[in-house]
Amino acid sequence: MDFARKAKWTFFVVTTLFSLVQPLSANHTSINDTAIEMIHVGLILDAQSWVGKIVDSCISMAISDFYSRNRHYQTKLVVHTRDSGGDPLLLLSQALVLLENFKLDAIIVAENSAGMKILAELGSRVKIPIISLFAAGLSLSSFEYPHLIQIGEDESSRAKAIAAIVEAFSWRSAILIYEDNDSARPILSNVTGFRLDQHVALLTSSTNEEIVEQLVKLMSLQMTVYVVHMSPILASRLFLNAKQLGMMTQGYAWITTDMITNFMNSMDPSVFESMQGVVGFKPHIPASKELRRFATTWRSKNLNENKNLEEMEMNVYGIWSYDMVWAVATAAERVMTRHPHILHQETRLNMNFTTIRSSESGLVFMDEILQSRFKGISGGFQLSNGRLIPKEIEIVNVFKGERIIGYWNPENGIASIMKEENHTETNSTSSSKLEGVIWPGGTMNIPKGWSLRGKRLRIGVPVTNQFRELISVVHDPQTNDINVTGFCVDVFKEAVQRLDYEVHYDFIPFEDANGLMAGSYDDLILQVYHKNYDAVVGDITIISRRFAYVDFTQPFTDLGIGVVVPKINSDIWIFLKPLCGDLWITAAAFFIFTGVVIWFIERPINEEFQGSPSKQIGMIFWYSFSTLVFAHKEKLLSNLSKFVVIIWVFVVLIITSSYTATLASMLTVKQIQLSSRDNDVWVSSDISNFTFETRRLRANHSPEEHADALRRGSKNGGVSAIINEIPYLKVFLAKYPSDYTMIKLKAITGGFGFVFPKRSPLVQDISSAIMRLREEKRLEMMENKWFNSESSFTTLDPESNPNRLNIHSFGGLFLVTGISSISALVVCLFQKRQSIKINLNSGVDSLKGYFNVKIIGRQNERS
């Protein structure tokens, strides 16, 4: 049935009730003064409810205060109050009665009714403001209902505030309990920022037995964080039953929205007692002198008139209704001042056997209300898109009263009570900005958000006993005890010990009546999915298809697969292949060139580089090639030759290291290719994405069976290679390290991990513990204990040979050593030239002296 048909049916039913409807009371303001323009406003509320009484008294007080301060105004509000009794149908009926009997300019509704949407539609038809003091749960936009004004939080803001609290305390998820009606249901579609593990809808008419049934179901889950969004009446019964079931004790966390927290003071003391430890949200009303004066006056004025208010305190709805009346009264005066002719105009509309009167001033009146800006007792009053939204939300903790522990706003998130210090807390966590929370059970320890509730975990373990170093199950026939050991078990025990809470568990072998494995590894994992086991510990490979049923922890072993083959030499010239021909020739040329440079520099001054021509040629080759193994022992005297040798030794070191690595890779890959080509290869059946074409697909065998098959070879009924996951091959190589070699292939598997049910909170905690074990090198120590191996492996692609090294790979190195050698040679030649020049000058001087002596002697003889 569409909305139009529903509306027609509703109005038809309503008209039958007109004769039964009587005004609740006299108008709050006398209308005898004909000199003042009377603005008629309808007020519909539940006269028997606590909030209805508060709102009624606050509106009366607001009118009195407003006009006592503005006696010169030409307008005056006249409020016509009707009682809806909390019935949505009667709410609509009362609205129609008011519209029929009075020329209304606005209607104020003081209850969160399921009929609010129809009433908003009615306001659009008669073109008068409909003011809801409760933010309707439905998404009633100002564009769709331009005459609707709402007060309070919308569902989006509520959901964001809840997400901020969940994130602040590092809870992974929560459970939503909400009332299944139009007011509360919309929050379900607005939840963002955290994961909802479960959501439970309760009807207003739900019996205590039905509520207990739902709570018992929630207790069977591990999550202990609950978000409650429902009416105060239903919430009262929920918390009373939760306390009886022991759900308001240590370890639980309860979060309530403002739908509940705003009415906390009106709840029965037994209900309030059952809510100890609850964290809730409520709008923040800034403290002010005006607010304190109003609260004092309200209490003293109304206690004498209504003794039932004696035990009640002022509520946010009473404060909002007070400010809203001031906004309406101010808007009415502005309409009178600016558009006086409009107030006297009215039209009559025929609606389903009823004629109602409509004011022509509705649009102008609505516009003036929306433009209201003033400082009221609730703070700054300003409407945005037809809604008055509190600028800040209080986060309160219920424990022997309400205690503010922090604030939340959409711009900055959670803020401290000491707001002036917020600028110093930009790097602090959200939870540190809150005051200490007293949780259910009277503890200040933050709930983990989940609990095992003392349960002993049933942990399934595979029964293969082939790789006992990984997992081994041994039955003691005398005591009937089961002893589970192995690397996987040790890692799990160590991880559990690192948790900050106790986890009790029992290992349950996955075996049949004969003591054999009761199925495949996939069957074992499905036992967790079917809740026969709480977890699985063992050599369980992390594979993507298994995530559809369970969750895995972080892997605690190496990722990927490897290939094991016997060590065989098949090519006597393979040692030449790491280097290309151009690199061999270039390297040999530089060996000789470097030897010549060193010989040329050292021969004049070093006796070891002197002698016969054959000896000197031998020294050139010996010295340069001895640097390959760093066996050169000749002492160098020149700094130039030492400089050349230092550069050259560095080049030789790089070349020899690269040669060794490439040769080792070629030998391994060559062996794998020889073993896999036209030969049988064993591949574990758990590996589906391997890169070799194989003739045999086998389940995991023991290391002894692996060794026997490799020893016989494919020609004698064995295999030439074994492809398996790294942990299995590590165990195998630890037993047979000298006869076989292994290469680590691409990581096409995820390693071994522990198995838990989907969304189990243990997954993250155990994963974190495994990471700590890895960082502290405890995993490495446990591997050495069980595998007795510290081997490291190189990741290669066996489908193609490693790239051979060519001249381009070391062009820079040869350039450096060439420039260094030539530079040293040039310097040496320059030094020799200078030495020869000096010697020639000395010889000439000697000859000159000799001839001078001769000439002087002859001259003496003649004389």
Residue pairs with C-beta under 8 A, 6 or more apart in sequence:
1 9
3 121
6 118
7 118
7 121
8 352
10 89
10 92
10 115
10 118
11 92
11 96
11 351
11 352
11 353
11 354
12 352
12 353
13 89
13 93
14 89
14 92
14 93
14 96
15 96
15 352
15 353
15 354
17 89
17 90
17 93
18 93
18 96
18 97
18 100
21 82
21 90
21 93
21 94
21 97
23 80
23 81
23 82
24 47
24 81
24 82
24 83
25 81
27 78
27 79
27 80
27 81
28 59
28 60
28 63
28 78
28 79
28 81
29 63
29 67
29 76
29 77
29 78
29 79
31 38
31 78
33 76
36 73
36 74
36 75
36 76
37 74
37 75
37 76
37 336
37 343
38 75
38 76
38 78
39 75
39 76
39 77
39 78
39 105
39 106
39 328
39 329
39 332
39 343
40 78
40 80
40 102
40 103
40 104
40 105
41 77
41 78
41 79
41 80
41 104
41 105
41 106
41 107
41 108
41 328
42 79
42 80
42 82
42 94
42 95
42 98
42 99
42 102
42 104
42 106
42 107
42 108
43 56
43 59
43 79
43 80
43 81
43 82
43 107
43 108
43 110
44 81
44 82
44 83
44 84
44 91
44 94
44 95
44 98
44 107
44 108
44 109
44 110
44 111
45 52
45 55
45 56
45 81
45 82
45 83
45 84
45 109
45 110
45 111
46 52
46 83
46 84
46 85
46 86
46 110
46 111
47 53
47 56
47 81
47 83
47 85
48 83
48 85
48 86
49 86
49 111
50 263
50 266
50 312
50 315
51 110
51 111
51 263
51 266
51 315
51 317
51 318
52 110
52 111
53 306
53 308
53 309
53 312
54 309
54 312
54 314
54 315
54 317
54 318
55 110
55 133
55 317
55 318
55 321
56 81
56 110
57 298
57 301
57 302
57 305
57 306
57 309
57 318
58 298
58 318
58 319
58 321
58 322
58 325
59 79
59 108
59 321
59 322
59 325
60 79
61 294
61 297
61 298
61 301
61 322
62 321
62 322
62 323
62 325
62 326
62 329
63 77
63 79
63 325
63 329
66 77
66 325
66 326
66 329
67 73
67 76
67 329
70 329
70 333
73 329
73 333
74 333
74 336
74 337
75 329
75 332
75 333
75 335
75 336
75 343
77 325
77 328
77 329
77 332
79 108
80 98
80 101
80 102
80 104
82 94
82 97
82 98
83 94
84 90
84 91
84 94
84 111
84 113
86 111
86 113
88 113
88 114
88 115
89 115
91 109
91 111
91 113
91 115
91 119
92 115
92 118
92 119
92 122
95 107
95 119
95 122
96 122
96 351
96 354
96 356
98 104
98 107
99 122
99 126
99 356
99 357
99 358
100 354
100 355
100 356
100 357
102 357
103 346
103 357
103 358
103 359
104 126
104 128
104 357
104 359
105 128
105 129
105 332
105 359
105 361
105 362
105 365
106 128
106 129
106 130
106 131
106 328
106 365
106 369
107 119
107 123
107 128
107 129
107 130
107 131
108 131
108 133
108 321
108 324
108 328
109 116
109 119
109 130
109 131
109 132
109 133
109 134
110 133
110 134
110 317
110 321
111 133
111 134
112 134
112 136
112 137
112 183
112 231
112 259
113 119
114 181
114 182
114 183
116 132
116 136
116 138
116 140
116 182
117 136
117 138
117 140
117 182
119 130
120 130
120 132
120 136
120 140
120 145
120 147
120 148
121 145
122 130
123 129
123 130
123 145
123 147
123 148
124 145
124 146
124 147
124 148
125 349
125 351
126 349
126 356
126 358
126 362
127 147
127 358
127 359
127 362
127 363
128 147
128 358
128 359
128 362
128 365
128 366
129 147
129 148
129 149
129 328
129 362
129 365
129 366
129 369
130 145
130 147
130 148
130 149
131 149
131 151
131 324
131 328
132 148
132 149
132 150
132 151
133 151
133 152
133 317
133 320
133 321
133 324
134 150
134 151
134 152
134 317
135 150
135 151
135 152
135 153
135 154
135 387
136 150
136 182
136 183
137 155
137 181
137 182
137 183
137 184
137 185
137 186
137 187
138 182
138 183
138 186
139 154
139 155
139 186
140 148
140 150
141 385
142 148
142 385
142 386
142 387
145 386
146 366
146 386
147 362
147 366
148 386
149 366
149 369
149 370
149 383
149 386
149 387
149 388
150 386
150 387
150 388
151 320
151 324
151 387
151 388
152 258
152 283
152 320
152 388
152 389
152 390
153 161
153 258
153 281
153 283
153 389
153 390
153 393
154 387
154 389
155 186
155 187
155 189
155 190
156 190
157 389
157 393
157 410
158 187
158 190
158 229
158 257
158 258
158 281
159 187
159 190
159 191
159 192
159 193
160 192
160 193
160 410
161 281
161 393
161 408
162 174
162 191
162 194
162 227
162 255
162 257
162 281
163 191
163 192
163 193
163 194
164 193
164 408
164 413
164 414
164 430
165 255
165 279
165 395
165 414
166 173
166 174
166 193
166 194
166 225
166 255
167 193
167 194
167 430
168 414
168 429
168 430
168 431
168 434
169 253
169 431
169 446
169 447
169 449
170 431
170 449
171 194
171 225
171 253
171 447
171 449
172 194
172 195
172 449
172 450
172 761
172 764
173 194
173 195
173 196
173 197
173 223
173 225
173 449
173 759
174 194
174 195
174 196
174 197
174 223
174 225
174 226
174 227
174 255
174 449
175 196
175 197
175 198
175 199
175 200
175 218
175 221
175 223
175 225
175 226
175 227
176 187
176 188
176 191
176 196
176 198
176 199
176 200
176 226
176 227
176 229
177 199
177 200
177 202
177 214
177 218
177 226
177 227
177 228
177 229
177 230
177 238
178 184
178 185
178 187
178 188
178 199
178 200
178 201
178 202
178 228
178 229
178 230
179 185
179 201
179 202
179 203
179 204
179 229
179 230
179 231
179 234
180 201
180 202
180 203
181 203
181 204
183 231
183 259
184 229
184 230
184 231
184 259
185 201
187 229
187 257
188 199
195 759
197 221
197 223
197 759
198 218
198 221
198 223
200 214
200 217
200 218
202 210
202 211
202 214
202 230
202 234
202 238
204 231
204 233
204 234
206 234
206 237
208 237
208 241
211 237
211 238
211 241
212 241
212 244
212 245
215 238
215 241
215 242
215 245
215 247
216 245
218 226
218 247
219 245
219 247
219 453
222 450
222 451
222 452
222 453
222 760
222 761
223 449
223 450
223 761
224 251
224 252
224 253
224 447
224 448
224 449
224 450
224 451
225 252
225 253
225 255
225 447
225 449
225 450
226 252
226 253
226 254
226 255
227 255
227 256
227 257
228 235
228 238
228 254
228 255
228 256
228 257
228 260
229 256
229 257
229 259
229 260
230 238
230 259
230 260
231 259
231 260
232 259
232 260
232 263
232 266
232 267
235 256
235 259
235 260
236 267
236 268
236 271
239 248
239 254
239 271
239 274
239 275
239 278
240 270
240 271
240 274
242 248
242 254
242 274
243 274
247 440
248 254
248 274
248 275
248 276
248 277
248 440
248 441
249 440
249 441
250 439
250 440
250 441
250 442
250 443
250 445
250 447
251 440
251 441
251 447
251 448
251 451
252 277
252 439
252 440
252 441
252 447
253 279
253 439
253 440
253 447
253 449
254 275
254 277
254 278
254 279
254 440
255 278
255 279
255 280
256 275
256 278
256 279
256 280
256 281
257 280
257 281
258 280
258 281
258 282
258 283
258 393
260 280
261 280
261 281
261 282
261 396
262 282
262 283
262 315
262 316
262 317
263 315
264 272
264 275
264 280
264 282
264 398
264 402
265 312
265 313
265 315
265 402
266 312
266 315
267 275
272 398
275 398
276 398
276 399
276 400
276 438
276 440
276 442
277 397
277 398
277 399
277 438
277 439
277 440
277 441
277 442
278 397
278 398
278 440
279 395
279 396
279 397
279 398
279 405
279 437
280 395
280 396
280 398
281 393
281 394
281 395
281 396
281 408
282 316
282 393
282 394
282 396
283 316
283 390
283 392
283 393
283 394
284 390
284 391
284 392
284 393
284 394
284 407
285 291
285 316
285 319
285 377
285 378
285 379
285 390
286 379
288 377
288 379
290 376
290 377
291 319
291 377
291 378
294 314
294 319
294 322
294 377
295 314
298 314
298 318
299 309
299 314
302 309
303 309
303 310
316 378
319 377
319 378
320 378
320 388
322 376
322 377
322 378
323 376
323 377
323 378
323 381
324 388
326 374
326 376
326 381
327 369
327 372
327 374
327 376
327 381
328 369
330 368
330 372
330 374
331 365
331 368
331 369
331 371
331 372
332 365
332 368
334 368
335 342
335 343
335 361
335 364
335 365
335 368
336 343
339 361
339 364
342 360
342 361
342 364
343 359
343 361
345 359
345 360
345 361
346 357
346 358
346 359
346 360
347 357
347 358
347 360
348 355
348 356
348 357
348 358
349 355
349 356
349 358
359 365
369 383
370 383
370 386
372 381
372 382
372 383
373 380
373 381
373 382
374 381
375 381
379 391
380 391
381 388
382 388
391 409
392 407
392 408
392 409
392 415
393 407
393 408
393 409
394 404
394 406
394 407
395 404
395 405
395 406
395 407
395 408
395 414
395 434
396 402
396 403
396 404
396 405
397 403
397 405
397 435
397 437
397 438
399 438
399 442
403 435
404 417
404 435
405 417
405 434
405 435
405 436
405 437
406 414
406 415
406 416
406 417
406 433
406 434
406 435
407 414
407 415
407 416
407 417
407 419
408 414
408 415
409 415
412 422
413 430
414 430
414 433
414 434
415 422
415 433
416 422
416 425
416 433
416 434
417 435
422 433
425 432
425 433
431 446
436 444
437 444
437 446
438 444
439 445
439 446
439 447
448 501
448 761
449 761
450 761
452 503
452 504
454 504
455 504
455 534
456 504
456 505
456 506
457 503
457 504
457 505
457 506
457 534
457 535
458 505
458 506
458 508
458 532
458 533
458 534
458 535
459 505
459 506
459 507
459 508
459 533
459 534
459 535
459 536
459 537
460 508
460 509
460 510
460 524
460 527
460 528
460 532
460 533
460 535
460 536
460 537
461 471
461 473
461 484
461 489
461 507
461 508
461 509
461 510
461 536
461 537
461 538
462 471
462 510
462 517
462 521
462 524
462 536
462 538
462 539
462 540
463 473
463 509
463 510
463 511
463 515
463 516
463 517
463 518
464 471
464 517
464 539
464 700
465 472
465 473
466 700
466 701
466 702
467 539
467 700
467 702
467 703
467 727
467 728
467 731
468 485
468 486
469 486
469 487
469 731
469 734
469 786
469 787
470 486
470 487
470 488
470 538
470 539
470 727
470 728
470 731
470 786
471 484
471 485
471 486
471 487
471 488
471 489
471 537
471 538
471 539
472 484
472 485
472 486
473 482
473 483
473 484
473 507
473 509
473 511
474 482
474 483
474 484
474 485
475 481
475 482
475 483
475 515
476 482
476 483
482 507
482 509
484 507
484 509
486 538
486 786
487 727
487 782
487 783
487 785
487 786
487 787
488 537
488 538
488 539
488 556
488 752
489 507
489 537
490 782
490 785
490 786
491 556
491 770
491 773
491 779
491 782
492 537
492 754
492 766
494 769
494 773
494 778
494 782
495 754
495 766
495 769
495 770
495 773
496 503
496 505
496 766
496 769
498 769
498 772
498 773
499 765
499 766
499 769
503 762
505 534
505 535
507 537
508 533
510 517
510 518
510 519
510 523
510 524
510 527
511 517
511 518
512 518
518 524
521 540
521 541
521 686
522 546
524 536
524 538
524 540
525 536
525 540
525 546
525 549
525 550
525 755
526 549
527 533
527 536
528 534
528 535
528 536
528 549
528 550
528 755
528 756
528 757
529 549
529 550
529 757
531 757
534 756
534 757
535 754
535 755
535 756
535 757
535 760
535 762
536 550
536 754
536 755
537 754
537 755
538 752
539 727
539 728
539 752
540 552
540 752
540 753
540 754
540 755
541 686
541 725
541 749
541 750
541 751
541 752
542 552
542 555
542 749
542 750
542 751
542 752
542 753
543 686
543 688
543 749
543 750
546 552
549 758
550 755
550 756
550 757
550 758
551 755
551 756
551 757
551 758
551 759
551 760
551 763
552 750
552 753
552 754
552 755
552 756
552 763
553 753
553 754
553 756
553 763
553 766
553 767
553 770
554 753
554 767
554 770
554 771
555 750
555 751
555 752
555 753
556 751
556 752
556 753
556 754
556 770
556 773
556 774
556 779
557 725
557 726
557 727
557 751
557 752
558 726
558 727
558 730
558 744
558 751
559 726
559 747
559 749
559 750
559 751
560 725
560 726
560 744
560 745
560 746
560 747
560 748
560 749
560 751
560 795
561 687
561 690
561 723
561 724
561 725
561 726
561 744
561 745
561 746
561 748
561 749
562 723
562 724
562 725
562 726
562 729
562 742
562 743
562 744
562 745
562 793
563 672
563 675
563 676
563 692
563 721
563 722
563 723
563 742
563 743
563 745
563 798
564 706
564 710
564 721
564 722
564 724
564 729
564 732
564 733
564 740
564 741
564 742
565 671
565 672
565 675
565 710
565 720
565 721
565 722
565 740
565 741
565 742
566 671
566 675
566 710
566 711
566 713
566 720
566 739
566 740
566 741
567 671
567 738
567 739
567 740
567 741
568 671
568 674
570 670
570 671
570 674
571 670
574 663
574 666
574 667
574 670
575 663
576 584
577 663
577 666
577 804
578 658
578 659
578 662
578 663
578 666
578 804
578 805
579 587
579 659
579 804
579 805
579 806
580 804
580 805
580 806
580 807
582 806
582 807
583 805
583 806
583 807
583 809
583 810
586 807
586 814
587 655
590 648
590 651
590 814
590 817
590 818
591 624
591 625
592 620
592 621
592 624
593 818
593 821
594 624
594 627
594 644
594 648
594 817
594 821
595 619
595 620
595 621
595 623
595 624
595 625
596 620
597 641
597 644
597 821
597 824
597 825
598 609
598 620
598 623
598 624
598 636
598 641
598 644
598 645
599 609
599 616
599 619
599 620
599 623
600 825
600 828
601 638
601 640
601 641
601 644
601 824
601 825
601 828
602 608
602 609
602 636
602 637
602 638
602 641
603 609
603 610
603 616
604 832
605 637
605 638
606 634
606 635
606 636
606 637
606 638
608 619
608 634
608 635
609 616
609 619
609 634
610 616
611 619
619 634
623 632
623 634
624 648
626 632
627 645
627 648
627 649
627 652
628 652
628 656
630 649
632 645
636 642
636 645
638 828
640 824
640 827
640 828
641 824
643 820
643 824
644 817
644 820
644 821
644 824
647 816
647 817
647 820
647 821
648 817
648 820
648 821
651 810
651 813
651 814
651 816
651 817
654 810
654 813
655 810
655 813
658 805
658 809
658 810
659 805
662 802
662 803
662 804
662 805
664 794
665 794
665 796
665 802
666 801
666 802
668 741
668 743
668 794
668 796
669 743
669 796
669 798
669 801
669 802
670 801
671 741
672 721
672 743
672 798
673 798
674 720
675 681
675 720
675 721
676 692
676 693
676 694
676 720
676 721
676 798
679 713
679 714
679 719
679 720
679 721
680 694
680 695
680 696
680 714
680 718
680 719
680 720
681 692
681 694
681 695
681 696
681 719
681 720
681 721
681 722
681 723
682 694
682 696
682 698
682 701
682 706
682 709
682 719
682 721
682 722
682 723
682 724
683 690
683 692
683 694
683 696
683 697
683 698
683 722
683 723
683 724
684 698
684 699
684 700
684 723
684 724
684 725
684 728
685 697
685 698
685 699
685 700
686 699
686 700
686 725
687 723
687 724
687 725
687 748
687 749
689 748
689 749
690 723
690 748
691 745
691 746
691 798
691 799
692 721
692 723
692 798
694 723
696 719
700 724
700 728
701 709
703 731
703 732
703 735
703 736
706 722
706 732
707 732
707 735
707 736
707 739
707 740
708 718
709 718
709 719
709 722
710 718
710 719
710 720
710 721
710 722
710 740
711 718
712 718
713 719
713 720
714 720
722 729
722 732
723 745
724 732
725 749
725 751
725 752
726 744
726 751
726 793
727 751
727 752
729 742
730 783
730 787
730 789
730 791
731 786
731 787
732 740
733 740
733 742
733 789
733 791
734 787
734 788
734 789
737 789
737 791
742 791
742 793
743 793
743 794
743 796
743 798
744 793
744 794
744 795
744 796
745 795
745 796
745 797
745 798
746 795
746 797
754 766
756 762
756 763
756 766
770 779
773 779
783 789
784 790
796 802
807 814
